[in-house]
Structures are given as structure tokens and as C-alpha cells.
Amino acid sequence: MTEPRPLTSDEVIAVYRQVLEREPSEEEVAAQLAAQPDLNALLRVALDSEEYAVRLSEAGSHSARHPALVNVYHPDLEAFGPRPGTLSPEGDAIVGHGGQLLLRGGSNAVLGQYTGETQMAPRWLDSWRELIIARRGEMDAMGLASALLVVPDKLGVYENRYPEPLQWRGPRPAEQLHAASDLEVIYPLDALRAATGTEDVYLRTDTHLTFRGNELLFASLLGPLGVELPDFSDLPMHSYAITGDLGSKFEPPIVSIVSEPGTLGGAEIVEDNRAEIEAVGGHIGTHRVFRNKTSPDPRVAVLFGDSFGFSAANYQGISWFMAQVFRETHFVWIPFGWDPDYVRRVGAEAVLVQGAERFVARVPHPRTEVAELAAETLRRKQPVGVEAVSD
């Protein structure tokens, strides 16, 4: 049996807000951190407290104030759904304002990275610089149109929806990388933030983007890849409910409505090992090839990326948009990966290297053999983690 995860100050504050409906003092937070071993213990103390009993008595009853828990966001029903600050049982996801669910924990320490609390190794930025410059030299020698894209984490785009003010302790890793002007890292945080005023750019219950959000990501690549953005205004959209990778963390699950085309557009999948990699619980090593006989651009393109680059009929990631433009698009699931032999073998003329912001803390290996990675995954019959392709 695994040991309980130690209680955090964020969890203390969230319990006081949700159970006692007030803000705790600094002294109360410190006292609970010292007295309670984990979140479950704190919840038991709060629910058994006289203060909670008095609050229920004064309100009549909790059920009278909240006759039903609505697990989908709507402005008119917000008072009956999970309140901002509500944590998932594991504490790695949190309910933000306006029904936005946000990732705050996990193996990549998302919240710590974003507030600058997570410190990088002394030569972290130097290692990234050496890697990017070396790769750019290879790509230029091969005559490739290329781009390096960091996909902003949802927390960065919806920072103003986080249930409490974030305490800054320093620049986050993606910010440091983007600030190095000589590296030409594309990080479209401002464009995504600006769009949130009128539309959802991330799915409410997921860490991934809406169709419009992915369109904005692709728009940031037009210049470096030498392409134009197609007009998708007349594309039929279908709507349905999903839990998403964040909504599924709650009990009961929280759902949202997604609208997407439900099609590969003008492309078709002509090569794919997704089912084999997925069968062993993996992602890295996946490769999927799209071909578009009516594409406006005759070139072959390769995308080395992650789940934000992956595409299917029911999710239009970056490779979906590339597949509407290029004659052939190869998606290879290696965050910030690079395999020049693969690029030469498929005759690519354009390359996108992409990864999620939370992976920036790890410096990728200079190169990775795509075929060997997939073969090793299937040979071992177990997934390869991001540590296999990065430091």
C-alpha cells in the first residue's frame, strides 16, 4: 500500500473554502499542516467540526441549499455545481472560475513550473540552446522549412480562472526558453489568452485545446512552414459530452460539451501503428501518416510531438491541420523529438518539433530513432516514458 501524500497548503485552503465556506488564517493553515497527515484526515476533521455543524444548522441543511450537484458547467447553474477551489480526490486537478478545470499537480509539477517554484538545473538553458542550434544546423543543411513549438499549458492561458491568486517565485521554464530570442521558439501564449475573451480555446474538462484553439496553434506556424491557413468557417461541427482527462479525475466525473468536425477533413490515414502502441498502454513511439490528394501544398511534412500534435477523426490536433495543407503529413509521438534519418527516408521538406510546456523542464535527447523506439516498446510490451527520450 502506498503512503498517503502529505497535505499541502492549497488543500487546506480549499477544504476551508468548500466545507466551512471561509478563508483560513495563516495560523490555521500552519496548524492544520502540522496536525493532519493528509487530505482525508483534514476532511474528516472539518466535517466533524462544530463550526461545520453550526453552518449546516443555520442554512437549514446542505441538501436544501444544494438540491442537486450539476456536473456540467452553465452560468445559470454554476451555484449548483462544483465550486472554484474544489480539488479532485488525488488533488492533481482543481475547479477554476467559469467551469474551467485546471491541472495543478502530476509528475511534471505543472503548478510549480508555472509559478517558477520549480528550479531548473544550472546548465538547463545552455543545454537547450546547444540542442536547438545543433538541430537547426542539421535542418538548414537538409533544406528544411522548420519550426519549434511549445504548446502553452492550459494553466497559463487561463491563469485568471485559477481559484486563487498565484504566488510568483521566478520565471517559468517555458518563459525562459521563449525569452532567448536567438532560439526562435514559438510560444503562442498571448494569442491564446487574447482569444479567451470571446471563445473557449481549451476544452473545459480537458488539458487539450478546442478546434479553435488548435487552429490558433497552427496559425502561429504559417510563416516558418511557409503555408497559408485554410478557411474552416463552413466546416460542419458536431457537439457531444465528454469527461476529458481532467473531468474524469473527479467523483462524480465532470463533463463538458465539445464541438468538432468528427472527420479527417481532406486527409486519410495511410499508415498507423497507434493500435499496437496503445495496446501496451503507450503513446511514445506512435506514428501515423496522413495523405491528402487534394492538398494545396505538394510537400511532405513531419511532426515530432505529443498528444497536442496527435490527431484522429474525433480530435483535431496540430497534425490534422497540417494534413489539410500538405500532401503527406507524418506524425511521430516523441515530445520535442528529432530523427533526421526518418525525415530523409520519407522525403520530408518541412518539419515541426513540438512539445507541451510541462515537458520543457526536460532537455530532449539530441536525436531518437523512431523505428527502434516503436520496436522496443512492442518488444518489451510496456510503454516508454518521456524519460526515455529526454534527460
C-alpha positions as CSV (number, residue, x, y, z in Angstrom):
1,M,0.0,0.0,0.0
2,T,1.4,3.4,-0.9
3,E,2.0,6.0,1.8
4,P,-0.6,8.9,1.9
5,R,0.6,12.0,0.1
6,P,1.5,14.8,2.6
7,L,-1.1,17.6,3.0
8,T,-0.4,20.9,1.1
9,S,-1.4,24.5,2.0
10,D,-3.5,24.7,-1.2
11,E,-5.5,21.7,0.0
12,V,-6.0,23.3,3.5
13,I,-7.3,26.5,1.9
14,A,-9.6,24.5,-0.5
15,V,-11.2,22.5,2.4
16,Y,-11.9,25.6,4.4
17,R,-13.5,27.3,1.4
18,Q,-15.6,24.2,0.4
19,V,-16.6,22.8,3.8
20,L,-16.5,25.9,6.1
21,E,-17.1,28.5,3.4
22,R,-14.5,30.9,4.6
23,E,-10.8,31.8,4.2
24,P,-8.4,30.2,6.7
25,S,-5.9,32.4,8.5
26,E,-2.2,31.8,8.0
27,E,-2.1,30.4,11.6
28,E,-4.9,28.0,10.8
29,V,-3.2,26.8,7.7
30,A,0.1,26.2,9.6
31,A,-1.7,24.4,12.4
32,Q,-3.5,22.0,10.0
33,L,-0.3,21.3,8.1
34,A,1.3,20.3,11.4
35,A,-1.6,18.3,12.8
36,Q,-3.1,16.4,9.8
37,P,-1.1,13.8,7.8
38,D,-3.1,14.0,4.6
39,L,-6.2,15.4,2.8
40,N,-8.5,12.7,4.0
41,A,-7.7,13.4,7.6
42,L,-8.3,17.1,7.2
43,L,-11.7,16.5,5.6
44,R,-12.7,14.2,8.5
45,V,-11.7,16.9,11.0
46,A,-13.6,19.7,9.0
47,L,-16.8,17.6,8.6
48,D,-16.8,16.6,12.3
49,S,-16.2,20.1,13.5
50,E,-18.7,22.2,15.5
51,E,-18.2,25.0,13.0
52,Y,-19.5,22.8,10.2
53,A,-22.4,21.6,12.2
54,V,-23.4,25.2,13.0
55,R,-23.1,26.2,9.4
56,L,-25.5,23.4,8.4
57,S,-27.9,24.3,11.1
58,E,-28.0,27.9,10.1
59,A,-28.5,27.1,6.5
60,G,-31.3,24.6,7.2
61,S,-29.5,21.8,5.5
62,H,-26.8,21.3,2.9
63,S,-29.3,19.5,0.6
64,A,-31.7,22.4,0.9
65,R,-29.1,24.8,-0.3
66,H,-27.8,22.5,-3.0
67,P,-30.7,20.3,-4.1
68,A,-28.6,18.7,-6.8
69,L,-25.0,18.6,-7.9
70,V,-24.8,19.6,-11.6
71,N,-21.7,18.2,-13.2
72,V,-21.7,20.3,-16.3
73,Y,-20.9,24.0,-16.4
74,H,-23.6,26.5,-17.3
75,P,-23.7,30.1,-16.0
76,D,-27.3,29.7,-14.7
77,L,-26.4,26.5,-12.8
78,E,-23.0,27.4,-11.5
79,A,-24.2,27.7,-7.9
80,F,-25.3,24.0,-8.0
81,G,-22.0,22.6,-9.4
82,P,-18.5,22.1,-8.0
83,R,-17.3,25.4,-6.6
84,P,-14.0,27.1,-7.6
85,G,-11.3,25.6,-5.4
86,T,-12.7,22.1,-5.4
87,L,-9.9,19.5,-5.7
88,S,-10.1,16.1,-7.4
89,P,-9.7,13.2,-4.9
90,E,-6.0,12.9,-5.8
91,G,-5.5,16.6,-5.6
92,D,-3.9,17.0,-9.0
93,A,-6.8,18.9,-10.6
94,I,-8.8,21.8,-9.4
95,V,-12.1,23.6,-10.4
96,G,-11.4,27.1,-11.6
97,H,-13.8,30.0,-12.2
98,G,-16.2,29.7,-15.1
99,G,-16.2,26.0,-15.0
100,Q,-12.6,25.6,-16.2
101,L,-10.8,22.6,-14.8
102,L,-7.1,23.0,-14.4
103,L,-4.2,20.6,-13.8
104,R,-2.2,21.6,-10.8
105,G,0.0,18.6,-10.0
106,G,1.3,15.4,-11.5
107,S,4.7,14.0,-12.4
108,N,5.7,17.2,-14.3
109,A,4.8,19.6,-11.3
110,V,2.7,21.8,-13.5
111,L,1.9,24.4,-10.8
112,G,5.4,24.6,-9.6
113,Q,6.7,25.1,-13.1
114,Y,4.2,27.8,-13.8
115,T,4.9,29.8,-10.7
116,G,8.6,29.5,-11.1
117,E,8.9,27.5,-7.9
118,T,10.5,24.5,-9.8
119,Q,14.2,25.2,-10.3
120,M,16.0,24.0,-13.4
121,A,19.5,22.5,-13.3
122,P,22.3,25.1,-13.6
123,R,23.0,24.3,-17.3
124,W,19.5,23.6,-18.3
125,L,19.1,26.7,-20.6
126,D,22.6,26.2,-22.0
127,S,21.7,22.6,-22.8
128,W,18.6,23.6,-24.6
129,R,20.5,26.3,-26.6
130,E,23.2,23.9,-27.7
131,L,20.5,21.4,-28.7
132,I,18.4,23.8,-30.7
133,I,21.3,25.4,-32.5
134,A,22.8,22.0,-33.5
135,R,19.4,20.8,-34.7
136,R,18.8,24.0,-36.7
137,G,22.2,23.5,-38.4
138,E,21.1,20.0,-39.5
139,M,17.7,21.2,-40.7
140,D,19.2,24.1,-42.6
141,A,21.8,21.7,-44.3
142,M,18.9,19.5,-45.3
143,G,17.0,22.4,-46.8
144,L,14.0,22.0,-44.5
145,A,11.4,24.6,-43.5
146,S,11.2,24.1,-39.8
147,A,9.7,25.4,-36.5
148,L,9.9,24.6,-32.8
149,L,6.6,25.0,-31.0
150,V,6.0,24.9,-27.2
151,V,2.2,24.5,-26.6
152,P,1.2,26.6,-23.6
153,D,-0.2,24.8,-20.7
154,K,-3.9,25.5,-20.0
155,L,-3.0,26.9,-16.6
156,G,-1.0,29.7,-18.3
157,V,-3.8,30.6,-20.7
158,Y,-6.5,30.5,-18.0
159,E,-4.4,31.9,-15.2
160,N,-7.2,34.4,-14.4
161,R,-9.6,31.4,-13.9
162,Y,-7.4,29.8,-11.1
163,P,-9.5,29.9,-7.9
164,E,-6.9,32.0,-6.0
165,P,-4.0,34.4,-6.9
166,L,-0.8,32.5,-7.8
167,Q,2.3,33.4,-6.0
168,W,5.2,34.1,-8.4
169,R,8.7,32.9,-7.3
170,G,10.5,33.3,-10.6
171,P,10.3,32.9,-14.4
172,R,8.9,29.6,-15.6
173,P,10.9,27.3,-17.8
174,A,8.9,27.9,-21.0
175,E,9.2,31.7,-20.4
176,Q,13.0,31.4,-20.1
177,L,13.2,29.4,-23.3
178,H,11.0,31.8,-25.2
179,A,12.8,34.8,-24.0
180,A,16.0,33.6,-25.7
181,S,15.5,35.5,-28.9
182,D,18.3,33.6,-30.8
183,L,16.4,30.3,-30.4
184,E,13.2,31.4,-32.2
185,V,10.9,29.3,-30.0
186,I,7.2,29.7,-30.9
187,Y,5.1,30.0,-27.8
188,P,1.7,31.5,-28.7
189,L,0.5,32.2,-25.2
190,D,-0.6,35.8,-25.9
191,A,-2.7,34.8,-28.9
192,L,-4.5,32.1,-26.9
193,R,-5.0,34.4,-24.0
194,A,-6.5,37.1,-26.2
195,A,-9.0,34.7,-27.7
196,T,-10.4,33.6,-24.4
197,G,-12.3,36.8,-24.1
198,T,-14.8,35.6,-26.8
199,E,-14.4,31.8,-27.1
200,D,-13.1,28.7,-25.4
201,V,-9.6,27.8,-26.7
202,Y,-9.2,24.8,-24.3
203,L,-11.8,22.2,-23.5
204,R,-13.3,22.9,-20.1
205,T,-12.8,19.5,-18.7
206,D,-9.5,18.6,-20.5
207,T,-5.9,19.8,-20.8
208,H,-6.2,19.9,-24.6
209,L,-7.5,22.5,-27.0
210,T,-10.8,23.1,-28.7
211,F,-10.9,23.1,-32.5
212,R,-10.5,26.9,-32.4
213,G,-7.6,26.7,-30.0
214,N,-5.8,24.2,-32.3
215,E,-6.4,26.5,-35.3
216,L,-4.7,29.3,-33.4
217,L,-1.7,27.0,-32.7
218,F,-1.4,26.2,-36.4
219,A,-1.7,29.8,-37.3
220,S,1.4,30.5,-35.3
221,L,3.3,28.2,-37.7
222,L,2.3,29.6,-41.0
223,G,5.4,31.8,-41.6
224,P,8.1,29.3,-40.6
225,L,6.5,26.4,-42.5
226,G,5.6,28.6,-45.5
227,V,1.9,27.7,-45.7
228,E,-1.5,29.5,-45.6
229,L,-4.4,28.9,-43.2
230,P,-7.4,27.3,-45.0
231,D,-10.9,28.6,-44.4
232,F,-12.7,26.4,-42.0
233,S,-15.7,28.6,-41.4
234,D,-18.1,26.3,-43.3
235,L,-16.9,23.1,-41.8
236,P,-19.8,21.2,-40.2
237,M,-19.4,20.7,-36.4
238,H,-20.8,18.1,-34.1
239,S,-21.4,18.5,-30.4
240,Y,-21.4,15.9,-27.6
241,A,-20.5,15.5,-24.0
242,I,-17.1,14.3,-22.7
243,T,-15.4,14.0,-19.3
244,G,-11.9,14.7,-20.6
245,D,-8.6,14.0,-18.9
246,L,-9.5,16.4,-16.1
247,G,-13.2,15.8,-15.7
248,S,-12.6,12.1,-15.2
249,K,-10.4,12.8,-12.1
250,F,-13.5,14.0,-10.1
251,E,-16.2,12.0,-8.4
252,P,-18.7,12.1,-9.9
253,P,-17.0,13.0,-13.2
254,I,-17.5,16.5,-14.5
255,V,-18.5,16.8,-18.2
256,S,-18.3,19.5,-20.9
257,I,-19.6,19.9,-24.4
258,V,-17.1,19.6,-27.2
259,S,-17.8,20.7,-30.8
260,E,-15.6,19.3,-33.6
261,P,-15.9,18.1,-37.2
262,G,-15.7,14.4,-36.5
263,T,-13.8,13.9,-39.7
264,L,-10.2,13.8,-41.1
265,G,-11.2,16.5,-43.5
266,G,-9.5,16.1,-46.9
267,A,-7.0,13.6,-45.5
268,E,-6.9,9.8,-45.0
269,I,-4.7,7.7,-42.7
270,V,-2.4,5.5,-44.9
271,E,0.0,4.2,-42.2
272,D,-0.6,3.7,-38.5
273,N,0.8,1.8,-35.5
274,R,-1.4,3.5,-32.9
275,A,-3.4,0.4,-32.0
276,E,-0.3,-1.6,-31.3
277,I,1.4,1.0,-29.1
278,E,-1.9,1.8,-27.3
279,A,-2.4,-2.0,-26.6
280,V,0.6,-1.9,-24.3
281,G,-0.5,1.3,-22.6
282,G,1.9,3.5,-24.5
283,H,2.0,6.8,-26.5
284,I,5.6,7.4,-27.3
285,G,6.6,5.6,-30.5
286,T,3.3,6.1,-32.2
287,H,3.5,7.2,-35.8
288,R,0.5,8.0,-38.0
289,V,0.7,9.1,-41.7
290,F,-1.9,11.2,-43.4
291,R,-2.2,11.7,-47.1
292,N,-4.3,14.4,-48.8
293,K,-4.7,14.0,-52.6
294,T,-6.3,17.5,-52.9
295,S,-3.8,19.4,-50.7
296,P,-2.7,22.9,-51.8
297,D,0.9,22.1,-50.8
298,P,2.8,19.2,-52.6
299,R,5.4,18.8,-49.8
300,V,5.8,16.0,-47.2
301,A,5.9,17.2,-43.6
302,V,6.9,15.6,-40.4
303,L,5.7,16.5,-36.9
304,F,7.7,15.2,-33.9
305,G,5.4,15.9,-31.0
306,D,3.0,14.6,-28.3
307,S,-0.8,14.5,-27.6
308,F,-1.2,18.1,-28.8
309,G,0.2,17.1,-32.2
310,F,-1.7,13.8,-32.4
311,S,-4.9,13.7,-34.4
312,A,-7.9,11.5,-35.1
313,A,-11.4,11.9,-36.6
314,N,-12.6,13.0,-33.1
315,Y,-9.7,15.3,-32.2
316,Q,-8.2,17.8,-34.5
317,G,-4.7,18.3,-33.1
318,I,-1.9,20.1,-35.0
319,S,-1.2,17.2,-37.4
320,W,-4.9,17.4,-38.5
321,F,-4.4,21.0,-39.7
322,M,-1.1,20.1,-41.3
323,A,-2.8,17.2,-43.1
324,Q,-5.3,19.7,-44.7
325,V,-2.3,21.6,-46.2
326,F,0.5,19.2,-47.0
327,R,0.3,16.3,-49.5
328,E,1.6,14.0,-46.8
329,T,1.9,14.5,-43.0
330,H,3.8,12.2,-40.7
331,F,3.0,12.4,-37.0
332,V,5.6,10.8,-34.7
333,W,4.9,10.8,-30.9
334,I,8.2,11.9,-29.4
335,P,7.9,15.2,-27.4
336,F,10.5,17.6,-28.8
337,G,11.9,14.7,-30.8
338,W,14.2,14.7,-33.8
339,D,15.2,11.8,-36.2
340,P,16.9,13.1,-39.3
341,D,17.1,9.6,-40.8
342,Y,13.4,9.3,-40.6
343,V,13.0,12.8,-42.3
344,R,15.3,11.8,-45.1
345,R,13.7,8.4,-45.6
346,V,10.2,9.8,-46.1
347,G,11.5,12.7,-48.2
348,A,10.2,15.5,-46.0
349,E,10.7,19.1,-46.8
350,A,9.0,20.6,-43.7
351,V,9.5,19.6,-40.0
352,L,7.7,20.7,-36.9
353,V,9.2,19.9,-33.5
354,Q,6.6,20.3,-30.8
355,G,6.0,19.6,-27.1
356,A,3.8,20.6,-24.2
357,E,5.0,23.4,-21.9
358,R,5.3,20.9,-19.0
359,F,7.9,18.9,-20.9
360,V,10.2,21.9,-21.3
361,A,11.8,21.1,-17.9
362,R,13.4,18.1,-19.5
363,V,16.0,18.6,-22.3
364,P,15.3,16.1,-25.1
365,H,17.9,13.8,-26.4
366,P,19.7,15.2,-29.5
367,R,18.1,12.5,-31.7
368,T,15.9,9.4,-31.3
369,E,15.4,6.6,-33.8
370,V,11.7,6.4,-34.5
371,A,11.7,2.8,-35.7
372,E,13.8,1.5,-32.8
373,L,11.7,3.3,-30.2
374,A,8.5,1.7,-31.5
375,A,10.1,-1.7,-31.9
376,E,11.5,-1.6,-28.3
377,T,8.0,-0.7,-27.0
378,L,6.4,-3.6,-28.7
379,R,9.2,-6.0,-27.8
380,R,9.0,-5.1,-24.1
381,K,5.2,-5.0,-24.2
382,Q,5.2,-2.0,-21.9
383,P,5.1,1.8,-22.6
384,V,8.1,4.0,-22.9
385,G,8.1,7.1,-20.7
386,V,9.2,10.6,-21.5
387,E,12.4,9.9,-19.6
388,A,13.4,7.6,-22.4
389,V,13.6,10.4,-24.9
390,S,14.8,13.3,-22.6
391,D,17.2,14.0,-19.8
